[in-house]
Amino acid sequence: MRPAKGLDTLITAILASVLDRGMLVIAGDTDPDYADRLRNLTGGDGRVRIMVRHLDDQQVTALVSAANGFVLNHQTVLNSGSMLLTLPFDRSVPARLQRSLTGLAGRVGPDRVTPLDGRIAPALLCAFLGPQAISEATLEAYSQVLVSRRTGNVTAR
């Protein structure tokens, strides 16, 4: 966790949103002062969980598998290990397309990376992580399973 990742803005946006059942999880190692600053921003709101510690591969996989989506709110970025981490989990990611992320977005397609311009807004979070978006993603996943079963073309993701 670092200030350049825009976590404070992301916390503010989720707190200003109408999402009442969603949860923002911010996880990773950082210095104690920055962690306290982020915790203070939450005001104790249960929709934001901050886990300050190094996560091993198994813990990262568990968190990423449980997520409905990811938001990369970097203000400036050269490349992103977090973005690469999301690819095998088939989740769309709003992110600022800068430097190597522009090429990566072009390779994986618009259904995997949503360009993020300007400040992140509560409306974007609701559109991306709200109940409607989650329902649509769930229906799409089930549709893919049904097609695979009908055609006998089952692939692991």
C-alpha beads as a LAMMPS data file, in Angstrom:
LAMMPS data file: protein, C-alpha beads

157 atoms
156 bonds

1 atom types
1 bond types

-500.0 500.0 xlo xhi
-500.0 500.0 ylo yhi
-500.0 500.0 zlo zhi

Masses

1 110.0

Atoms # bond

1 1 1 0.000 0.000 0.000
2 1 1 1.353 3.361 -1.070
3 1 1 -0.180 6.830 -1.457
4 1 1 0.351 6.782 -5.249
5 1 1 -2.184 3.955 -5.496
6 1 1 -5.032 6.356 -4.689
7 1 1 -6.414 4.261 -1.859
8 1 1 -7.651 7.305 0.044
9 1 1 -9.758 8.384 -2.937
10 1 1 -11.090 4.854 -3.324
11 1 1 -12.107 4.744 0.345
12 1 1 -13.821 8.133 0.070
13 1 1 -15.711 7.004 -3.041
14 1 1 -16.969 3.765 -1.490
15 1 1 -18.092 5.613 1.636
16 1 1 -19.979 8.157 -0.505
17 1 1 -21.625 5.426 -2.585
18 1 1 -25.034 3.898 -2.020
19 1 1 -23.541 0.415 -1.889
20 1 1 -24.634 -0.996 1.431
21 1 1 -23.645 -4.634 1.007
22 1 1 -20.364 -4.262 -0.829
23 1 1 -17.016 -4.347 0.842
24 1 1 -13.739 -2.770 -0.144
25 1 1 -10.759 -4.830 0.979
26 1 1 -7.346 -3.179 0.925
27 1 1 -4.584 -5.611 1.746
28 1 1 -0.816 -5.518 1.849
29 1 1 2.134 -4.239 3.754
30 1 1 2.720 -0.549 4.422
31 1 1 4.155 1.778 7.018
32 1 1 2.091 2.191 10.215
33 1 1 1.444 5.932 9.700
34 1 1 -0.094 5.386 6.269
35 1 1 -2.177 2.477 7.571
36 1 1 -3.502 4.692 10.383
37 1 1 -4.344 7.420 7.869
38 1 1 -6.375 4.953 5.805
39 1 1 -8.116 3.520 8.871
40 1 1 -9.041 7.024 10.030
41 1 1 -10.592 7.730 6.626
42 1 1 -12.974 4.786 7.025
43 1 1 -14.538 6.242 10.153
44 1 1 -15.176 2.679 11.298
45 1 1 -17.484 1.987 8.336
46 1 1 -17.704 -1.805 7.954
47 1 1 -17.732 -1.573 4.142
48 1 1 -13.972 -0.984 4.205
49 1 1 -11.540 -3.574 5.549
50 1 1 -7.863 -2.773 5.763
51 1 1 -5.516 -5.693 6.235
52 1 1 -1.998 -4.457 6.907
53 1 1 0.367 -7.375 6.547
54 1 1 2.316 -9.309 4.005
55 1 1 0.090 -11.836 2.273
56 1 1 1.466 -15.151 1.105
57 1 1 0.386 -16.628 -2.237
58 1 1 -2.397 -18.692 -0.688
59 1 1 -3.869 -15.663 1.110
60 1 1 -3.690 -13.542 -2.047
61 1 1 -5.435 -16.267 -4.038
62 1 1 -8.185 -16.563 -1.422
63 1 1 -8.819 -12.806 -1.401
64 1 1 -8.738 -12.460 -5.172
65 1 1 -11.005 -15.491 -5.654
66 1 1 -13.582 -14.035 -3.277
67 1 1 -13.624 -10.606 -4.957
68 1 1 -16.355 -9.549 -7.355
69 1 1 -14.026 -7.018 -8.890
70 1 1 -10.865 -4.988 -8.606
71 1 1 -10.217 -1.298 -8.930
72 1 1 -6.723 -0.015 -9.639
73 1 1 -6.810 3.654 -8.741
74 1 1 -3.105 4.415 -9.296
75 1 1 -2.520 8.090 -9.994
76 1 1 0.536 7.255 -12.079
77 1 1 1.747 3.803 -12.976
78 1 1 4.509 2.242 -15.017
79 1 1 3.222 -1.327 -14.716
80 1 1 1.087 -3.194 -12.218
81 1 1 1.622 -6.557 -10.604
82 1 1 -1.903 -6.221 -9.207
83 1 1 -3.302 -5.945 -12.727
84 1 1 -1.394 -9.052 -13.817
85 1 1 -2.670 -10.857 -10.731
86 1 1 -6.301 -10.244 -11.748
87 1 1 -6.025 -11.720 -15.249
88 1 1 -6.410 -15.425 -14.388
89 1 1 -9.479 -14.628 -12.269
90 1 1 -11.487 -13.260 -15.215
91 1 1 -12.551 -10.010 -13.570
92 1 1 -12.886 -6.643 -15.279
93 1 1 -10.646 -3.968 -13.794
94 1 1 -11.150 -0.199 -13.956
95 1 1 -7.661 1.288 -14.282
96 1 1 -5.859 4.335 -15.643
97 1 1 -4.300 3.284 -18.922
98 1 1 -0.769 4.577 -18.615
99 1 1 2.487 3.221 -19.954
100 1 1 2.523 -0.595 -20.049
101 1 1 -1.119 -0.866 -18.927
102 1 1 -2.211 0.609 -22.255
103 1 1 -0.582 -2.258 -24.151
104 1 1 -1.847 -4.835 -21.690
105 1 1 -5.405 -3.516 -21.994
106 1 1 -5.127 -3.766 -25.763
107 1 1 -4.024 -7.389 -25.535
108 1 1 -6.662 -8.602 -23.058
109 1 1 -9.550 -6.558 -24.457
110 1 1 -12.106 -4.026 -23.259
111 1 1 -14.122 -6.580 -21.310
112 1 1 -11.143 -7.086 -18.995
113 1 1 -9.894 -3.503 -18.518
114 1 1 -12.179 -0.491 -18.193
115 1 1 -10.358 2.811 -18.772
116 1 1 -10.541 5.061 -15.722
117 1 1 -10.236 8.780 -16.364
118 1 1 -10.244 11.485 -13.717
119 1 1 -11.189 10.901 -10.108
120 1 1 -12.920 7.704 -9.210
121 1 1 -16.556 8.406 -8.414
122 1 1 -19.181 6.628 -6.320
123 1 1 -21.319 6.139 -9.449
124 1 1 -18.521 4.157 -11.116
125 1 1 -18.204 1.898 -8.091
126 1 1 -21.957 1.300 -8.054
127 1 1 -21.980 0.506 -11.783
128 1 1 -18.970 -1.769 -11.459
129 1 1 -19.486 -3.446 -8.086
130 1 1 -23.182 -2.967 -7.413
131 1 1 -25.824 -5.714 -7.322
132 1 1 -26.773 -5.290 -10.990
133 1 1 -23.184 -5.726 -12.186
134 1 1 -22.661 -8.749 -9.959
135 1 1 -25.946 -10.304 -11.138
136 1 1 -24.993 -9.799 -14.785
137 1 1 -21.545 -11.309 -14.238
138 1 1 -23.069 -14.306 -12.456
139 1 1 -25.587 -14.889 -15.253
140 1 1 -22.811 -14.654 -17.847
141 1 1 -20.707 -17.204 -15.956
142 1 1 -23.644 -19.626 -15.724
143 1 1 -24.389 -19.123 -19.428
144 1 1 -20.816 -20.047 -20.290
145 1 1 -21.060 -23.198 -18.180
146 1 1 -24.303 -24.226 -19.897
147 1 1 -22.837 -23.663 -23.355
148 1 1 -19.758 -25.668 -22.388
149 1 1 -21.884 -28.543 -21.135
150 1 1 -24.058 -28.561 -24.242
151 1 1 -21.134 -28.525 -26.632
152 1 1 -18.905 -30.791 -24.553
153 1 1 -16.264 -28.073 -24.798
154 1 1 -15.402 -27.678 -21.134
155 1 1 -12.394 -25.517 -20.313
156 1 1 -10.856 -24.750 -16.952
157 1 1 -10.374 -21.133 -15.969

Bonds

1 1 1 2
2 1 2 3
3 1 3 4
4 1 4 5
5 1 5 6
6 1 6 7
7 1 7 8
8 1 8 9
9 1 9 10
10 1 10 11
11 1 11 12
12 1 12 13
13 1 13 14
14 1 14 15
15 1 15 16
16 1 16 17
17 1 17 18
18 1 18 19
19 1 19 20
20 1 20 21
21 1 21 22
22 1 22 23
23 1 23 24
24 1 24 25
25 1 25 26
26 1 26 27
27 1 27 28
28 1 28 29
29 1 29 30
30 1 30 31
31 1 31 32
32 1 32 33
33 1 33 34
34 1 34 35
35 1 35 36
36 1 36 37
37 1 37 38
38 1 38 39
39 1 39 40
40 1 40 41
41 1 41 42
42 1 42 43
43 1 43 44
44 1 44 45
45 1 45 46
46 1 46 47
47 1 47 48
48 1 48 49
49 1 49 50
50 1 50 51
51 1 51 52
52 1 52 53
53 1 53 54
54 1 54 55
55 1 55 56
56 1 56 57
57 1 57 58
58 1 58 59
59 1 59 60
60 1 60 61
61 1 61 62
62 1 62 63
63 1 63 64
64 1 64 65
65 1 65 66
66 1 66 67
67 1 67 68
68 1 68 69
69 1 69 70
70 1 70 71
71 1 71 72
72 1 72 73
73 1 73 74
74 1 74 75
75 1 75 76
76 1 76 77
77 1 77 78
78 1 78 79
79 1 79 80
80 1 80 81
81 1 81 82
82 1 82 83
83 1 83 84
84 1 84 85
85 1 85 86
86 1 86 87
87 1 87 88
88 1 88 89
89 1 89 90
90 1 90 91
91 1 91 92
92 1 92 93
93 1 93 94
94 1 94 95
95 1 95 96
96 1 96 97
97 1 97 98
98 1 98 99
99 1 99 100
100 1 100 101
101 1 101 102
102 1 102 103
103 1 103 104
104 1 104 105
105 1 105 106
106 1 106 107
107 1 107 108
108 1 108 109
109 1 109 110
110 1 110 111
111 1 111 112
112 1 112 113
113 1 113 114
114 1 114 115
115 1 115 116
116 1 116 117
117 1 117 118
118 1 118 119
119 1 119 120
120 1 120 121
121 1 121 122
122 1 122 123
123 1 123 124
124 1 124 125
125 1 125 126
126 1 126 127
127 1 127 128
128 1 128 129
129 1 129 130
130 1 130 131
131 1 131 132
132 1 132 133
133 1 133 134
134 1 134 135
135 1 135 136
136 1 136 137
137 1 137 138
138 1 138 139
139 1 139 140
140 1 140 141
141 1 141 142
142 1 142 143
143 1 143 144
144 1 144 145
145 1 145 146
146 1 146 147
147 1 147 148
148 1 148 149
149 1 149 150
150 1 150 151
151 1 151 152
152 1 152 153
153 1 153 154
154 1 154 155
155 1 155 156
156 1 156 157
